[in-house]
Amino acid sequence: MSIETTKLELMHLLLQTQKESLLEKLKTVFEEEQVDWWSEMSEKEQEEIKTGLTQADKGEYLANETVLKRFDNWH
């Protein structure tokens, strides 16, 4: 059985059920399966993002247009 067939069968079952408890269980399964991209990053990557956010909060950043103009000089 292909994954697409399984999905269609599950969608059919999902659309037919009126059991709220079953729907909540399914929702919980999907939520538990979601990957947290933050925890997938290394500590160094997390620290770099935190540093960038702190700098942005302080107004220490360049406007997108300014950065794009710098890159235009490379082409």
DSSP file (Angstrom, degrees, kcal/mol; ACC not computed):
  #  RESIDUE AA STRUCTURE BP1 BP2  ACC     N-H-->O    O-->H-N    N-H-->O    O-->H-N    TCO  KAPPA ALPHA  PHI   PSI    X-CA   Y-CA   Z-CA
    1    1 A M              0   0    0      0, 0.0     2,-0.1     0, 0.0     0, 0.0   0.000 360.0 360.0 360.0 132.1    0.0    0.0    0.0
    2    2 A S     >  -     0   0    0      1,-0.1     4,-2.1     4,-0.0     5,-0.1  -0.356 360.0-115.3 -80.0 161.9    1.4    3.4   -1.0
    3    3 A I  H  > S+     0   0    0      1,-0.2     4,-2.4     2,-0.2     5,-0.2   0.855 116.9  55.8 -64.3 -34.6    1.6    6.3    1.4
    4    4 A E  H  > S+     0   0    0      2,-0.2     4,-2.2     1,-0.2    -1,-0.2   0.897 107.0  49.1 -66.5 -39.0   -0.8    8.2   -0.8
    5    5 A T  H  > S+     0   0    0      2,-0.2     4,-2.4     1,-0.2    -2,-0.2   0.914 110.8  50.5 -64.5 -42.7   -3.4    5.4   -0.4
    6    6 A T  H  X S+     0   0    0     -4,-2.1     4,-2.5     1,-0.2    -2,-0.2   0.909 109.3  51.3 -61.5 -42.8   -2.9    5.4    3.3
    7    7 A K  H  X S+     0   0    0     -4,-2.4     4,-2.7     1,-0.2    -1,-0.2   0.921 110.0  49.3 -60.7 -44.2   -3.4    9.2    3.5
    8    8 A L  H  X S+     0   0    0     -4,-2.2     4,-2.3     1,-0.2    -1,-0.2   0.903 111.2  49.3 -63.8 -40.7   -6.6    8.9    1.5
    9    9 A E  H  X S+     0   0    0     -4,-2.4     4,-2.4     2,-0.2    -1,-0.2   0.910 112.3  48.0 -64.4 -41.3   -7.9    6.1    3.8
   10   10 A L  H  X S+     0   0    0     -4,-2.5     4,-2.8     2,-0.2    -2,-0.2   0.897 110.2  51.6 -66.6 -39.7   -7.1    8.1    6.9
   11   11 A M  H  X S+     0   0    0     -4,-2.7     4,-2.6     2,-0.2    -1,-0.2   0.916 109.6  50.6 -62.4 -41.3   -8.7   11.2    5.5
   12   12 A H  H  X S+     0   0    0     -4,-2.3     4,-1.3     2,-0.2    -2,-0.2   0.938 113.1  45.0 -61.3 -47.0  -11.9    9.2    4.7
   13   13 A L  H  X S+     0   0    0     -4,-2.4     4,-1.4     1,-0.2    -2,-0.2   0.904 112.9  51.9 -63.0 -41.4  -11.9    7.8    8.3
   14   14 A L  H  < S+     0   0    0     -4,-2.8     3,-0.3     1,-0.2    -2,-0.2   0.913 109.2  48.9 -62.4 -44.3  -11.2   11.3    9.7
   15   15 A L  H  < S+     0   0    0     -4,-2.6    -1,-0.2     1,-0.2    -2,-0.2   0.762 112.4  49.5 -68.7 -24.3  -14.1   12.9    7.8
   16   16 A Q  H  < S+     0   0    0     -4,-1.3    -1,-0.2    -5,-0.2    -2,-0.2   0.719  90.1  95.8 -88.5 -21.4  -16.5   10.2    8.9
   17   17 A T     <  -     0   0    0     -4,-1.4    -3,-0.0    -3,-0.3    -4,-0.0  -0.405  42.2-178.1 -76.8 147.1  -15.8   10.2   12.6
   18   18 A Q        +     0   0    0     -2,-0.1     2,-0.9     5,-0.0    -1,-0.1   0.224  49.2 116.6-117.8   7.4  -17.9   12.2   15.1
   19   19 A K     >  -     0   0    0      1,-0.2     4,-1.9     2,-0.1     3,-0.2  -0.690  44.9-169.6 -84.9 107.5  -15.8   11.1   18.1
   20   20 A E  H  > S+     0   0    0     -2,-0.9     4,-2.4     1,-0.2     5,-0.2   0.863  85.9  58.5 -64.1 -35.4  -14.2   14.2   19.6
   21   21 A S  H  > S+     0   0    0      1,-0.2     4,-1.9     2,-0.2    -1,-0.2   0.886 106.2  48.6 -63.2 -37.8  -12.0   12.2   21.8
   22   22 A L  H  > S+     0   0    0      2,-0.2     4,-2.4    -3,-0.2    -1,-0.2   0.908 110.2  51.0 -66.9 -42.5  -10.5   10.4   18.8
   23   23 A L  H  X S+     0   0    0     -4,-1.9     4,-2.4     1,-0.2    -2,-0.2   0.891 109.3  50.9 -62.2 -39.8   -9.9   13.7   17.0
   24   24 A E  H  X S+     0   0    0     -4,-2.4     4,-2.3     2,-0.2    -1,-0.2   0.897 109.6  50.8 -64.8 -39.9   -8.1   15.1   20.1
   25   25 A K  H  X S+     0   0    0     -4,-1.9     4,-2.2     2,-0.2    -2,-0.2   0.922 111.2  47.8 -63.1 -43.9   -5.9   12.0   20.3
   26   26 A L  H  X S+     0   0    0     -4,-2.4     4,-2.2     1,-0.2    -2,-0.2   0.909 110.3  51.8 -63.2 -41.8   -5.0   12.3   16.6
   27   27 A K  H  X S+     0   0    0     -4,-2.4     4,-2.3     1,-0.2    -1,-0.2   0.910 108.9  51.2 -60.4 -42.3   -4.2   16.0   17.1
   28   28 A T  H  X S+     0   0    0     -4,-2.3     4,-2.4     2,-0.2    -1,-0.2   0.903 107.4  53.0 -62.2 -42.4   -1.9   15.1   20.0
   29   29 A V  H  X S+     0   0    0     -4,-2.2     4,-1.4     1,-0.2    -1,-0.2   0.931 110.8  46.7 -59.5 -46.3   -0.1   12.6   17.9
   30   30 A F  H  X S+     0   0    0     -4,-2.2     4,-0.8     1,-0.2    -1,-0.2   0.901 111.8  50.5 -64.1 -40.6    0.6   15.2   15.2
   31   31 A E  H >< S+     0   0    0     -4,-2.3     3,-0.6     1,-0.2    -1,-0.2   0.887 110.0  50.1 -64.9 -38.5    1.7   17.8   17.7
   32   32 A E  H 3< S+     0   0    0     -4,-2.4    -1,-0.2     1,-0.2    -2,-0.2   0.783 108.3  54.1 -70.4 -26.1    4.1   15.4   19.3
   33   33 A E  H 3< S+     0   0    0     -4,-1.4    -1,-0.2    -5,-0.2    -2,-0.2   0.633  82.1 109.3 -83.1 -14.9    5.6   14.5   15.9
   34   34 A Q  S << S-     0   0    0     -4,-0.8     2,-0.4    -3,-0.6    -3,-0.0  -0.404  70.6-126.3 -66.6 136.2    6.4   18.0   15.0
   35   35 A V        -     0   0    0     -2,-0.1     2,-1.0     1,-0.0     3,-0.1  -0.688  10.8-136.9 -84.8 130.8   10.1   18.8   14.9
   36   36 A D    >>  -     0   0    0     -2,-0.4     4,-1.0     1,-0.2     3,-0.5  -0.787  13.0-160.6 -87.5 105.3   11.1   21.8   17.0
   37   37 A W  H 3> S+     0   0    0     -2,-1.0     4,-0.5     1,-0.2     3,-0.3   0.803  86.2  60.6 -59.8 -29.7   13.6   23.5   14.7
   38   38 A W  H >4 S+     0   0    0      1,-0.2     3,-1.2     2,-0.2    -1,-0.2   0.930 104.5  46.7 -64.9 -44.7   15.2   25.4   17.6
   39   39 A S  H <4 S+     0   0    0     -3,-0.5    -1,-0.2     1,-0.3    -2,-0.2   0.669 104.7  63.1 -73.3 -14.5   16.2   22.2   19.4
   40   40 A E  H 3< S+     0   0    0     -4,-1.0    -1,-0.3    -3,-0.3    -2,-0.2   0.624  90.1  88.2 -81.1 -13.9   17.6   20.8   16.1
   41   41 A M  S << S-     0   0    0     -3,-1.2     2,-0.1    -4,-0.5    -3,-0.0  -0.474  84.6-108.4 -85.0 155.5   20.2   23.7   16.0
   42   42 A S     >  -     0   0    0     -2,-0.1     4,-2.3     1,-0.1     5,-0.2  -0.337  30.8-109.6 -73.1 163.5   23.6   23.6   17.6
   43   43 A E  H  > S+     0   0    0      1,-0.2     4,-2.7     2,-0.2     5,-0.2   0.884 120.5  55.3 -61.4 -37.5   24.3   25.8   20.6
   44   44 A K  H  > S+     0   0    0      2,-0.2     4,-2.3     1,-0.2    -1,-0.2   0.924 108.1  47.4 -62.3 -44.3   26.5   28.0   18.5
   45   45 A E  H  > S+     0   0    0      2,-0.2     4,-2.1     1,-0.2    -1,-0.2   0.910 112.2  50.2 -63.2 -41.7   23.7   28.6   16.0
   46   46 A Q  H  X S+     0   0    0     -4,-2.3     4,-2.4     1,-0.2    -2,-0.2   0.914 110.6  49.3 -62.7 -42.6   21.2   29.4   18.8
   47   47 A E  H  X S+     0   0    0     -4,-2.7     4,-2.6     1,-0.2    -1,-0.2   0.890 109.1  52.5 -64.6 -39.1   23.7   31.8   20.4
   48   48 A E  H  X S+     0   0    0     -4,-2.3     4,-2.3     2,-0.2    -1,-0.2   0.900 110.8  47.5 -64.0 -39.9   24.2   33.6   17.0
   49   49 A I  H  X S+     0   0    0     -4,-2.1     4,-2.5     2,-0.2    -2,-0.2   0.920 111.7  49.8 -66.7 -43.1   20.5   34.0   16.6
   50   50 A K  H  X S+     0   0    0     -4,-2.4     4,-2.4     1,-0.2    -2,-0.2   0.906 110.9  50.3 -61.0 -41.4   20.1   35.3   20.1
   51   51 A T  H  X S+     0   0    0     -4,-2.6     4,-2.5     1,-0.2    -1,-0.2   0.925 110.6  49.5 -62.5 -44.5   22.9   37.8   19.5
   52   52 A G  H  X S+     0   0    0     -4,-2.3     4,-2.4     1,-0.2    -2,-0.2   0.895 110.9  49.3 -61.6 -41.3   21.2   38.9   16.3
   53   53 A L  H  X S+     0   0    0     -4,-2.5     4,-2.4     2,-0.2    -1,-0.2   0.898 110.7  50.2 -65.9 -40.0   17.9   39.4   18.0
   54   54 A T  H  X S+     0   0    0     -4,-2.4     4,-1.3     2,-0.2    -2,-0.2   0.923 111.7  48.3 -63.1 -44.2   19.5   41.4   20.8
   55   55 A Q  H  <>S+     0   0    0     -4,-2.5     5,-3.0     1,-0.2     4,-0.3   0.910 111.2  50.3 -62.4 -42.1   21.3   43.6   18.3
   56   56 A A  H ><5S+     0   0    0     -4,-2.4     3,-1.4     1,-0.2    -2,-0.2   0.900 106.6  54.6 -64.0 -40.2   18.0   44.1   16.4
   57   57 A D  H 3<5S+     0   0    0     -4,-2.4    -1,-0.2     1,-0.3    -2,-0.2   0.821 108.9  49.4 -61.4 -30.2   16.2   45.1   19.6
   58   58 A K  T 3<5S-     0   0    0     -4,-1.3    -1,-0.3    -3,-0.3    -2,-0.2   0.443 120.5-110.1 -87.6  -0.7   18.9   47.7   20.1
   59   59 A G  T < 5S+     0   0    0     -3,-1.4     2,-1.5    -4,-0.3    -3,-0.2   0.642  73.2 140.9  81.6  13.6   18.5   49.0   16.6
   60   60 A E      < +     0   0    0     -5,-3.0     2,-0.3    -6,-0.2    -1,-0.2  -0.580  39.5  95.5 -91.8  74.6   21.9   47.7   15.6
   61   61 A Y        -     0   0    0     -2,-1.5     2,-0.4    -5,-0.1    -9,-0.0  -0.965  67.9-116.0-153.1 166.5   21.1   46.5   12.1
   62   62 A L        -     0   0    0     -2,-0.3     2,-0.0     1,-0.0    -2,-0.0  -0.857  36.2-108.0-107.2 144.7   21.2   47.5    8.5
   63   63 A A    >>  -     0   0    0     -2,-0.4     4,-1.8     1,-0.1     3,-0.5  -0.372  29.3-116.2 -65.7 149.3   18.1   48.0    6.3
   64   64 A N  H 3> S+     0   0    0      1,-0.2     4,-2.6     2,-0.2     5,-0.2   0.868 115.6  56.6 -55.1 -40.3   17.6   45.3    3.7
   65   65 A E  H 3> S+     0   0    0      1,-0.2     4,-2.0     2,-0.2    -1,-0.2   0.880 104.7  52.3 -61.6 -38.3   18.0   47.8    0.9
   66   66 A T  H <> S+     0   0    0     -3,-0.5     4,-1.6     2,-0.2    -1,-0.2   0.914 111.1  46.4 -64.2 -43.9   21.4   48.8    2.3
   67   67 A V  H  X S+     0   0    0     -4,-1.8     4,-1.8     1,-0.2    -2,-0.2   0.919 111.0  52.0 -65.7 -43.6   22.6   45.2    2.3
   68   68 A L  H  X S+     0   0    0     -4,-2.6     4,-1.8     1,-0.2    -1,-0.2   0.872 106.2  54.7 -62.1 -36.7   21.2   44.5   -1.2
   69   69 A K  H  X S+     0   0    0     -4,-2.0     4,-1.1     1,-0.2    -1,-0.2   0.890 105.9  52.6 -63.8 -38.5   23.1   47.6   -2.5
   70   70 A R  H  < S+     0   0    0     -4,-1.6     3,-0.5     1,-0.2     4,-0.3   0.906 110.0  48.0 -62.6 -40.7   26.3   46.2   -1.2
   71   71 A F  H >< S+     0   0    0     -4,-1.8     3,-1.4     1,-0.2     4,-0.5   0.808 101.1  65.0 -71.9 -28.9   25.7   42.9   -3.0
   72   72 A D  H >< S+     0   0    0     -4,-1.8     3,-1.2     1,-0.3    -1,-0.2   0.850  94.1  61.7 -59.8 -33.2   24.9   44.7   -6.2
   73   73 A N  T 3< S+     0   0    0     -4,-1.1    -1,-0.3    -3,-0.5    -2,-0.2   0.702  97.0  59.5 -66.8 -18.5   28.5   45.9   -6.3
   74   74 A W  T <         0   0    0     -3,-1.4    -1,-0.2    -4,-0.3    -2,-0.2   0.636 360.0 360.0 -84.5 -14.1   29.6   42.3   -6.5
   75   75 A H    <         0   0    0     -3,-1.2    -1,-0.2    -4,-0.5    -2,-0.2   0.447 360.0 360.0 -97.3 360.0   27.8   41.5   -9.7
